[in-house]
Amino acid sequence: MNEQQFDKYLHINTVGEQYGFPKLAHYHRYEPTPYRGLEQLFEAYEMPDNPVFIDMGCGKGRVPIYVHHKFRIPTIGIEMDAGFYAEAEENKRSYLQKMKAHAPISFIHTIAEAYEIKSRDNVFFFFNPFSIHIFRTVIHNIWKSYEQRMRDIHLILYYPPYDYLQFLHHGTSFELLHEVHLENETNINERLCVFVLKRA
């Protein structure tokens, strides 16, 4: 299926990029994660036990809804833009109206660094949503949550920026678990990297 067909199948509307976004130093414009990348990722990668999936910078909600549909697990989307948050909520309503599902799916209108990491949150998805400064703060928040309740935590990075990778490799205890290079792509950055922080 192509992007439009996938959206139609899920009864949502997430195709298209962000226009009119203010130029902010630390936050990047919306661009939906390609479904083909998500499909390839989950063909090769398995989430930890009892996953709760968090999308940091979820835009219109494509990734949380896709993961919710595929795995029937709790998913949460964090979105700072009020317009996209409203669209994500509308997509959730339309999706749930057509698809019978019991696991919760929720969207939260806030900046990523203000989201309070819950003790059950253990899979975090990033599609280059913000600067390394914000990323460091979010990872610090995840680490504080880990110290309060140790568990396996996974980070999924789509199209990971070099400074994200350098920070994770040299400034944290996260280890590279899996790497997926997308098919038919010549750009070596067109990949997904999964990092893991294992329960001590």
N, C-alpha and C positions, 0 to 999 in steps of 0.2 A: 504493500500500500504506500502511496505517496503521502505527503504531509496533510493535504486537504482531505484525503480519504480516511486517514487515521483520525483526524479531528471529527469527521462526520460519524465514524464508527463509535467514538466516545461521546457524541452529542455535545461537543464543545467547540469553541472558536478561539484558537490561539495562534493562527497563522498571521504573519506580518511582524515587522520590526517596530521599534519605538520611534515616534516622531514628536518633535516639540519638547524633547526632554531637556531640562535646564543643564547647562554645562557645570557639573559639579566635580571638584577635584578628586573625590574619593569614591564616587559611585558611577557605574558604567550603564550605558543604555541597554534597554531590553532587546534581547534577541532569543527567540524560542530555541530550545535544545532540539536538534534533529531527532525524529523518532528512530531513524536507522541507527544512530549512535546508541540510543537506549536499548534497542533490540540486540545489537552486537554485544553490548556490555553484559546484559543479563543472560546471554547464551554462554558466557565464559566465566561469570563471577557469581558467587553465592553470598548473600547477606548473612550476618551473624544470627544467632538464635533470637527469637522474639524481637524482630526488628521494629523500630519506630523510625520512620524515614522523615528527615527534615530537609526541605529545599530552601537554602539561604538565597533569597532574591528570586522568588518563584514567578514573577511576572503575572501572566494570566492563568497560571495554575496547571500548565500542561504536565510537568513532570510529576507532581504529587498525584494528579488524577490518573496518569498512565500507570504509575507504580501501584496505586491503590487498586486499580482494575486488574493488573497482572498478578498481584500477590495477595490481595485482600488483607492488607496490613494497615495499621494506623499510619497516616501521612499528615504532615503539617507543612504549609507553605508560609514563608516569612516574606512580606513585601512592604517596602517603604512608600511606594507611590499609591496615592489614594485611588486614582483611576484604574490602575491595574488590579489593585486589591478588589475593587468593586466588580471588575470583569471576572476575576478568579472566583468570587462568590457566585456570580451568575452562572459560570461554567460548572461549578459544583452542583448548583441547584438543578441544572439541566441534565448533568451526568447522573445524579442520584435518582432523578425522576425516571430515567430509562433503565438504569442498571440497579439490580437489587443487591445491596451490599450492607454488611453489618458493622465492619470495622470503621472507626471514625476517620473522617477527613476534615481538616480545618485549615483556615487561612487566618493569619494574624497580621494586622496592619501596624508595623513597627519597623525600626531599623534593626539590622541583624545583630549589632553589638548590644542592643537593649533586650534581646530575647533571653529569657531566663531558661537555661538548659535544664531540662527535667532529668530525673534519675533514670528514666527508661529510654530517653533519646539515645540512639546508638548508631544511626547512619545519617551522615550529613553530606548533602550534595551542593556543589559549587560550580556554576558555569561562569567563571571570571566576573563575579557580580560587582566587585569593589576593589579598592587599592590594597596593597600589601599591609598598610597601616590598619585598616579595618579587619583584614583577614587575621592579622596577629591577635587583635583583641578578641575576635570570635574564637580562635583556637585557645586562647588563654581561658575564656569562659568555659569551653569544653573541658579543658584540663582541670579546672576547679571542680566541675561536676564529677569528673572521673575520680578525683581525690575523695570526694564525699561518698561515691559508690563506684567501686572499681568494676569495670565490665569491658568487654571487647567493644571498641568504638571504631567505626570505619568512616573515612573521608573519601568521597568520590569527586574527583576533579575532572571536568570536561574542558578540553582545550586549556590545560593548566599553564598559567604564566610562569616564566622562569623564576621570578622572585618568590612565588608561592612554593615552588619545588625546593629552592635553596633554603628557605626558612624551615620547611618540614624536615629536610634531610639533615640540616646542621643546627637547627635551633629547637628541635622537639624530640620526643621519644617515639614519634610515629615512624613506621617502617613501610616501605613500598611493598604492597602485597601482590598487586596485579596491574598489568598495563595492557590496554586494548588499542591497537592501531586500526583506525577505521578503514574499511575496504574502499578501494578506488580513490584514495586520497594520496597525493604526492607530498603534501605539507606534513612534516614529521610532528608538528604540534597538534595535528588533527587526531587526537587520541584521548583516551580516558585513563586516568591513573587512580588506583585505589590504595589508600594508606590505612594502616591498622595500628591501633594502640591496644595492646593485649592486656587482659586482666592480670594483674601481678599475683 
